[in-house]
Amino acid sequence: APGRITLHLAGDSTMGEGLPERRPETGWGEHMQEQFDAARVAVSNHAKRGRSTRTFLSEGFWAGLVANLKEGDYVIIQFGHNDGSIDEEQTPREEYRANFARFVTDVRAKGSFPILATPIVVRAFNRDGSLQDTHGSYPDIVRSTAASAGVPLLDMQVLSGQLVTEYGTEGSKQLFQHLAPGEHPNYPNGLADNIHLSPAGARLLAERAAKGLKDLNV
């Protein structure tokens, strides 16, 4: 529609659309359209499961997003789970910083507006019930890159941490992929996944993200 802007999303599985074979896994980006007046804002979710800043670039997903940008659009960029993972190909910290700097430059070159986002928390608790930090220095790299580039920061680590803390050590299971045996055909033996969101968790986090954007006044 004339005058309608697009909010593009770039990230990993915590933001992207869940794969059919992984359902009910849901990314918080799937619930972003409902946070906006569809006549004014269209949400385009480019986030892909398992991708880091490195692979999102090398596999052409970023180029595809940039090709679809028009002047006045916005792009939320959230990576970190796979960049910092010791189980997968890790992106060195300086490369991670350089990739975010490139994202900012590329978006601005199209007359669009970048918004950097820290990765959401993993549901992991310390013995005292406080949240355990599983991302190390990676979120701080996003924060410092946003500050140095003069880009808005959507601190999803903080927003998701507040949500998980509110629900507590047991209650927070409903925010993630915790399934009893036989509860879902994709997981006949059940599942205890503290990284990927449930539909309810994704919806609640999308609401927090939308409020965060409103608070940033972008």
C-alpha positions in Angstrom: 0.0 0.0 0.0 1.2 3.6 -0.7 3.0 5.0 2.3 3.2 1.6 4.1 6.7 0.8 5.5 8.1 -2.6 6.0 9.7 -3.9 9.2 12.3 -6.5 8.2 13.6 -9.1 10.6 17.0 -10.7 10.4 18.1 -13.3 12.9 18.0 -17.0 13.9 15.4 -19.5 15.1 14.5 -17.5 18.2 13.1 -14.8 15.8 12.3 -16.7 12.6 9.3 -18.8 11.5 9.3 -22.3 13.0 9.9 -25.2 10.6 6.9 -27.7 10.3 9.0 -30.6 11.6 10.0 -28.5 14.6 6.6 -27.2 15.6 5.3 -26.0 18.0 8.7 -24.1 18.1 7.9 -20.5 17.3 10.1 -17.4 16.8 9.0 -14.2 18.4 9.1 -12.5 15.0 6.1 -14.6 14.0 3.9 -12.5 16.3 5.2 -9.1 15.3 2.7 -8.3 12.6 -0.1 -8.4 15.1 1.6 -5.7 17.1 1.1 -3.1 14.3 -1.6 -1.6 12.2 -1.2 -3.7 9.0 -2.3 -0.7 6.8 0.8 1.2 8.0 3.4 -1.5 8.7 4.1 -4.8 7.1 6.4 -7.2 8.8 8.8 -9.3 6.7 10.5 -12.1 8.6 13.8 -13.1 7.0 15.2 -14.9 10.1 16.5 -18.4 9.5 17.0 -21.3 11.9 20.6 -22.1 12.8 22.2 -19.0 11.2 24.9 -16.8 12.6 26.0 -13.4 11.4 28.6 -15.3 9.3 26.3 -17.8 7.7 23.4 -15.3 7.2 25.9 -13.4 5.1 27.7 -16.2 3.3 24.5 -18.1 2.3 23.0 -15.0 0.7 20.1 -14.3 3.1 21.4 -10.9 4.0 21.8 -9.9 0.3 18.2 -11.0 -0.3 16.9 -8.9 2.6 18.9 -5.8 1.4 17.6 -6.2 -2.1 14.0 -5.8 -0.8 14.7 -2.7 1.3 13.1 0.6 0.3 13.6 4.0 1.7 12.0 4.5 5.0 11.9 0.8 6.0 13.3 -0.6 9.3 15.4 -3.7 10.0 15.7 -5.4 13.4 18.9 -7.5 13.4 19.3 -10.1 16.2 22.1 -12.7 16.2 24.2 -14.3 18.9 22.9 -17.8 19.7 24.8 -19.5 16.9 27.7 -17.0 16.7 28.7 -17.7 20.3 27.8 -21.4 20.4 30.6 -23.8 21.3 28.6 -26.6 19.6 28.5 -25.0 16.2 30.8 -22.9 14.0 31.6 -19.9 16.3 32.0 -16.4 14.9 35.1 -14.7 16.5 34.1 -11.6 18.5 35.8 -9.1 16.2 34.2 -10.7 13.1 30.8 -10.6 14.9 31.4 -6.9 15.6 32.4 -6.3 12.0 29.3 -8.1 10.7 27.0 -5.9 12.7 28.8 -2.8 11.5 28.3 -4.0 7.9 24.6 -4.6 8.6 24.3 -1.0 9.7 26.1 0.4 6.7 24.2 -1.7 4.2 20.8 -0.7 5.7 21.6 2.9 5.8 22.9 2.8 2.2 19.3 1.9 1.1 17.8 4.9 3.0 16.4 2.5 5.7 16.8 2.4 9.4 18.7 -0.4 11.3 17.8 -1.4 14.8 20.3 -3.8 16.6 19.0 -6.4 19.0 20.8 -8.5 21.6 20.1 -12.3 21.6 17.3 -13.5 23.9 18.2 -15.4 27.0 18.5 -19.2 27.4 16.3 -20.6 30.1 19.2 -21.5 32.5 19.2 -20.7 36.2 21.9 -20.5 38.9 21.5 -22.2 42.2 20.1 -19.1 43.8 17.3 -18.9 41.1 18.9 -16.1 39.2 19.3 -16.3 35.4 22.6 -17.7 34.1 24.4 -15.7 31.5 25.0 -18.0 28.5 26.1 -15.5 25.9 29.2 -14.1 27.4 30.5 -10.9 25.8 28.5 -11.2 22.6 25.5 -9.0 23.7 27.9 -6.3 24.8 29.4 -6.2 21.4 25.9 -5.5 19.9 25.4 -2.8 22.5 28.7 -1.1 21.9 28.2 -1.3 18.1 24.8 0.3 18.4 26.2 3.0 20.6 29.2 3.8 18.3 27.0 3.8 15.2 24.2 5.8 16.7 21.7 3.1 16.1 18.7 2.2 18.3 19.3 -0.8 20.6 16.4 -3.2 21.3 17.8 -5.1 24.2 16.1 -8.5 23.8 18.5 -10.1 26.3 17.1 -7.7 29.0 13.5 -8.0 27.9 13.5 -11.8 27.6 15.4 -12.0 30.9 12.7 -10.0 32.7 10.0 -12.2 31.2 11.7 -15.4 32.2 12.4 -14.1 35.7 8.8 -13.1 36.2 7.7 -16.6 35.3 10.3 -18.2 37.6 12.2 -21.5 37.4 9.2 -23.7 36.9 6.7 -21.3 35.3 9.1 -20.3 32.6 9.0 -23.8 31.1 5.8 -22.8 29.4 7.7 -20.0 27.5 10.0 -22.6 25.9 9.7 -25.9 24.1 8.9 -28.2 27.1 6.6 -31.0 26.0 5.5 -34.2 27.7 5.7 -37.5 25.9 2.9 -37.8 23.4 1.9 -34.1 23.7 3.0 -33.3 20.1 3.5 -35.7 17.2 6.9 -34.1 16.3 8.2 -35.2 19.7 6.6 -38.5 20.7 9.2 -38.9 23.5 8.7 -35.4 24.8 11.2 -32.4 24.8 13.0 -30.1 27.2 14.4 -27.3 25.0 15.4 -24.2 26.9 16.5 -22.2 23.8 13.5 -22.2 21.5 10.3 -20.5 22.3 6.8 -22.0 22.6 3.9 -20.2 20.8 3.0 -18.5 24.1 6.5 -17.5 24.9 7.0 -16.1 21.4 3.7 -14.0 21.6 4.6 -12.6 25.0 8.1 -11.7 23.8 6.8 -10.1 20.7 4.6 -7.9 22.9 7.7 -6.9 24.9 9.7 -6.2 21.8 6.9 -4.0 20.4 6.7 -2.0 23.6 10.5 -1.8 23.5 10.3 -0.2 20.1 7.7 2.2 21.3 9.9 3.2 24.2 12.8 3.8 21.8 10.5 6.1 19.9 11.8 4.9 16.5 
